[in-house]
Amino acid sequence: MNSIPSPRVITSHLPPRHLPKDHIKNGGKIVHIIRNPKDVALAAFHHYKQDRFASEVLGVSKDLSAFLDLFLKGETLYGSWFDREREWEEAAKKNPDNLLVIYYEDLKQNGMESMKKFATFLGTSSDPDFLQSVYDTCTVEEVKKRKTTPYDNILLRKGVVGDWRSHFTESDNEKFDNVYKEKMKDSNLKIRFV
């Protein structure tokens, strides 16, 4: 880590409790991107189907409805989406100056507004050409072109907002909504199920 020049950009799917404890204390910043959990579940399903460890060793089903049962119980590699996002929500309340929450759907729908929020939060250039360049460089299509390992193809799929609608059955959707309402009833997150 020390060999990477500062400021460092590190991507992670980990919850706050697994990040370096001194990061925020020392003024470090975190941008947390939240995505609609139905799209997260669908992306995870496709990821796990291609990942031998997840599909064979952990016994992750190749059936979406069966996988959703695991996802809703938090029985996946990253644990419970609900618990993880509740933890991030609490971290954002405790550290509002050091933790920016961006919704993936907002980023896709109005990328430049999100880029301005990033720039303000990180104290970087807000020049529109610079922000557009950064935004264009970070699209799923552009990131796929720069893949560095064969594993990258597994992690990057489509990045489409609302793709779950093409895959969930009515029963899947109803079950998901019921679990979401129960687990997130006290949450202030503004998830849009678009």
The 8 nearest C-alpha neighbors of each residue, nearest first, counted from 0:
[[1, 2, 3, 4, 7, 9, 5, 8],
 [0, 2, 3, 4, 5, 7, 6, 9],
 [1, 3, 0, 4, 5, 7, 6, 8],
 [4, 2, 1, 0, 5, 7, 6, 8],
 [5, 3, 6, 2, 7, 1, 0, 8],
 [6, 4, 7, 3, 8, 1, 2, 0],
 [5, 7, 4, 8, 3, 27, 9, 28],
 [8, 6, 5, 9, 4, 3, 0, 1],
 [9, 7, 10, 6, 5, 3, 29, 4],
 [8, 10, 7, 11, 29, 0, 6, 3],
 [11, 9, 8, 12, 13, 30, 31, 29],
 [10, 12, 13, 9, 14, 18, 31, 17],
 [11, 13, 14, 10, 77, 83, 31, 15],
 [14, 12, 11, 17, 15, 18, 77, 16],
 [13, 15, 16, 83, 17, 12, 87, 86],
 [16, 14, 18, 17, 87, 13, 86, 90],
 [17, 15, 14, 18, 20, 13, 19, 86],
 [18, 16, 15, 14, 13, 19, 20, 12],
 [17, 19, 15, 16, 20, 14, 13, 22],
 [20, 18, 22, 21, 17, 16, 23, 15],
 [21, 19, 22, 18, 23, 24, 16, 17],
 [22, 20, 24, 19, 23, 25, 27, 26],
 [21, 23, 27, 25, 19, 24, 20, 26],
 [22, 24, 27, 26, 25, 21, 28, 97],
 [25, 23, 21, 26, 22, 27, 20, 97],
 [24, 26, 23, 22, 27, 21, 28, 20],
 [27, 25, 23, 24, 28, 22, 97, 21],
 [28, 26, 23, 22, 25, 97, 29, 24],
 [27, 29, 97, 98, 23, 26, 30, 121],
 [28, 30, 98, 97, 31, 99, 27, 23],
 [29, 31, 99, 98, 100, 32, 28, 101],
 [30, 32, 100, 99, 29, 101, 33, 98],
 [31, 33, 101, 102, 100, 103, 30, 34],
 [34, 32, 102, 103, 101, 31, 35, 100],
 [33, 35, 103, 36, 102, 39, 32, 104],
 [34, 36, 37, 38, 190, 192, 39, 191],
 [37, 35, 39, 38, 40, 34, 80, 190],
 [38, 36, 40, 39, 35, 163, 41, 192],
 [37, 39, 41, 163, 36, 40, 35, 42],
 [40, 38, 36, 42, 37, 41, 43, 35],
 [39, 41, 43, 37, 38, 42, 36, 44],
 [40, 42, 44, 38, 43, 39, 163, 37],
 [41, 43, 39, 45, 44, 40, 38, 46],
 [44, 42, 46, 40, 41, 45, 47, 39],
 [43, 45, 41, 47, 42, 46, 40, 48],
 [46, 44, 48, 42, 43, 47, 41, 49],
 [47, 45, 43, 44, 49, 153, 48, 42],
 [46, 48, 50, 44, 53, 49, 45, 54],
 [49, 47, 45, 46, 50, 54, 61, 44],
 [50, 48, 47, 46, 51, 153, 45, 54],
 [49, 51, 47, 53, 52, 48, 54, 46],
 [52, 50, 54, 53, 55, 49, 56, 48],
 [53, 51, 56, 50, 55, 54, 57, 47],
 [54, 52, 57, 47, 50, 51, 55, 56],
 [53, 55, 59, 51, 58, 52, 48, 47],
 [56, 54, 58, 52, 51, 57, 53, 59],
 [55, 57, 52, 58, 53, 54, 51, 59],
 [58, 56, 53, 59, 55, 54, 52, 75],
 [57, 59, 55, 54, 56, 60, 53, 52],
 [60, 58, 54, 57, 53, 66, 61, 55],
 [59, 61, 62, 66, 58, 65, 54, 63],
 [60, 62, 48, 63, 59, 66, 54, 44],
 [63, 61, 60, 65, 64, 66, 44, 67],
 [64, 62, 66, 65, 67, 61, 44, 60],
 [63, 65, 67, 66, 62, 171, 68, 167],
 [64, 66, 68, 62, 67, 63, 60, 69],
 [67, 65, 63, 69, 68, 64, 60, 62],
 [68, 66, 70, 64, 69, 65, 71, 63],
 [67, 69, 65, 71, 66, 70, 72, 64],
 [70, 68, 74, 66, 72, 67, 71, 73],
 [71, 69, 67, 73, 72, 68, 74, 75],
 [70, 72, 68, 73, 69, 67, 178, 175],
 [73, 71, 69, 70, 74, 68, 79, 75],
 [79, 74, 72, 78, 70, 71, 75, 69],
 [75, 73, 69, 72, 78, 70, 79, 76],
 [74, 76, 78, 77, 73, 70, 69, 79],
 [77, 75, 78, 74, 53, 73, 57, 79],
 [78, 76, 75, 79, 13, 12, 80, 73],
 [79, 77, 73, 75, 76, 74, 80, 83],
 [73, 78, 80, 82, 81, 83, 77, 72],
 [81, 79, 83, 82, 84, 78, 73, 36],
 [80, 82, 79, 84, 83, 85, 182, 183],
 [83, 81, 85, 79, 84, 80, 86, 78],
 [82, 84, 86, 80, 85, 81, 14, 79],
 [85, 83, 87, 86, 81, 82, 88, 80],
 [86, 84, 88, 82, 87, 83, 81, 89],
 [85, 87, 83, 89, 84, 88, 82, 90],
 [88, 86, 84, 90, 89, 85, 91, 83],
 [87, 89, 85, 91, 86, 90, 84, 92],
 [88, 90, 92, 86, 87, 91, 85, 93],
 [91, 89, 87, 93, 92, 88, 94, 86],
 [90, 92, 94, 88, 95, 89, 93, 98],
 [93, 91, 89, 90, 94, 95, 88, 87],
 [92, 94, 90, 91, 95, 89, 88, 96],
 [95, 93, 91, 97, 96, 92, 98, 90],
 [96, 94, 91, 98, 97, 92, 93, 99],
 [97, 95, 94, 98, 99, 28, 120, 91],
 [98, 96, 28, 94, 95, 29, 23, 27],
 [97, 99, 29, 95, 91, 30, 28, 94],
 [100, 98, 30, 31, 29, 101, 97, 95],
 [99, 101, 31, 32, 30, 98, 102, 33],
 [102, 100, 32, 31, 33, 103, 99, 113],
 [101, 103, 33, 105, 104, 32, 34, 106],
 [104, 102, 106, 34, 105, 33, 32, 107],
 [103, 105, 107, 106, 102, 108, 160, 34],
 [106, 104, 108, 102, 107, 103, 109, 110],
 [105, 107, 110, 103, 104, 109, 113, 108],
 [106, 108, 104, 105, 110, 109, 103, 160],
 [109, 107, 105, 106, 104, 110, 103, 160],
 [110, 108, 106, 105, 111, 112, 107, 113],
 [109, 111, 106, 113, 112, 107, 114, 108],
 [110, 112, 114, 113, 109, 115, 131, 130],
 [113, 111, 115, 114, 110, 109, 116, 106],
 [112, 114, 116, 110, 111, 115, 106, 117],
 [113, 115, 111, 117, 116, 112, 130, 110],
 [116, 114, 118, 112, 117, 113, 119, 111],
 [117, 115, 113, 119, 114, 118, 120, 112],
 [118, 116, 114, 120, 115, 119, 121, 113],
 [119, 117, 123, 115, 121, 116, 120, 122],
 [118, 120, 122, 116, 117, 121, 115, 123],
 [119, 121, 117, 118, 122, 116, 99, 123],
 [122, 120, 118, 123, 119, 117, 28, 116],
 [123, 121, 119, 120, 118, 124, 117, 125],
 [124, 122, 118, 121, 125, 119, 120, 117],
 [123, 125, 126, 118, 122, 129, 130, 119],
 [124, 126, 118, 127, 115, 123, 130, 129],
 [125, 127, 129, 124, 128, 130, 131, 115],
 [128, 126, 130, 129, 131, 125, 111, 132],
 [129, 127, 131, 130, 126, 132, 125, 133],
 [128, 130, 132, 126, 127, 131, 133, 125],
 [131, 129, 127, 133, 132, 128, 134, 114],
 [132, 130, 134, 128, 133, 129, 127, 135],
 [131, 133, 129, 135, 130, 134, 128, 136],
 [134, 132, 130, 136, 131, 135, 129, 137],
 [133, 135, 131, 137, 136, 132, 130, 138],
 [134, 136, 132, 137, 133, 138, 131, 141],
 [137, 135, 133, 134, 141, 138, 132, 142],
 [136, 138, 134, 135, 142, 141, 133, 139],
 [139, 137, 141, 140, 135, 136, 142, 134],
 [140, 138, 142, 141, 143, 158, 137, 157],
 [139, 141, 143, 138, 142, 144, 137, 157],
 [142, 140, 144, 138, 143, 139, 136, 137],
 [141, 143, 139, 145, 144, 140, 137, 138],
 [144, 142, 140, 146, 141, 145, 139, 155],
 [143, 145, 141, 142, 146, 140, 139, 147],
 [146, 144, 142, 143, 147, 141, 140, 151],
 [147, 145, 143, 151, 144, 148, 142, 152],
 [146, 148, 145, 151, 149, 150, 144, 143],
 [147, 149, 150, 151, 146, 152, 145, 153],
 [148, 150, 151, 152, 147, 146, 153, 154],
 [151, 149, 148, 153, 152, 154, 147, 146],
 [152, 150, 154, 153, 149, 148, 146, 155],
 [153, 151, 155, 150, 154, 149, 156, 143],
 [152, 154, 151, 150, 46, 155, 49, 156],
 [155, 153, 151, 152, 46, 156, 150, 42],
 [156, 154, 152, 153, 151, 157, 143, 139],
 [155, 157, 158, 154, 153, 152, 42, 139],
 [158, 156, 159, 155, 139, 140, 42, 162],
 [157, 159, 156, 139, 160, 155, 42, 162],
 [160, 158, 157, 162, 161, 38, 107, 156],
 [159, 161, 162, 104, 158, 193, 38, 107],
 [160, 162, 193, 163, 164, 159, 38, 192],
 [163, 161, 164, 165, 160, 159, 38, 166],
 [162, 164, 166, 161, 38, 165, 167, 37],
 [165, 163, 162, 166, 167, 161, 168, 172],
 [166, 164, 163, 162, 167, 161, 168, 41],
 [165, 167, 163, 164, 168, 162, 41, 63],
 [168, 166, 171, 163, 164, 172, 165, 169],
 [167, 169, 171, 170, 172, 166, 64, 164],
 [168, 170, 172, 171, 173, 167, 174, 164],
 [169, 171, 173, 168, 172, 174, 167, 175],
 [172, 170, 168, 174, 169, 167, 173, 175],
 [171, 173, 175, 169, 170, 174, 167, 176],
 [172, 174, 170, 176, 175, 171, 169, 177],
 [173, 175, 177, 171, 176, 172, 170, 178],
 [176, 174, 172, 178, 173, 177, 179, 171],
 [177, 175, 179, 173, 174, 178, 180, 172],
 [176, 178, 174, 180, 179, 175, 173, 181],
 [177, 179, 181, 175, 180, 176, 182, 174],
 [180, 178, 176, 182, 181, 177, 183, 175],
 [181, 179, 177, 184, 183, 178, 182, 176],
 [180, 182, 178, 179, 184, 183, 177, 176],
 [181, 183, 179, 180, 184, 178, 81, 185],
 [182, 184, 186, 180, 185, 179, 181, 81],
 [183, 185, 180, 181, 186, 182, 179, 187],
 [186, 184, 183, 187, 182, 181, 180, 188],
 [187, 185, 183, 188, 184, 85, 88, 189],
 [188, 186, 189, 185, 88, 183, 184, 190],
 [189, 187, 186, 190, 88, 183, 84, 85],
 [188, 190, 187, 191, 102, 186, 35, 33],
 [189, 191, 188, 35, 192, 34, 102, 33],
 [192, 190, 193, 189, 35, 104, 34, 102],
 [191, 193, 35, 190, 161, 37, 36, 38],
 [192, 161, 191, 160, 35, 104, 164, 162]]
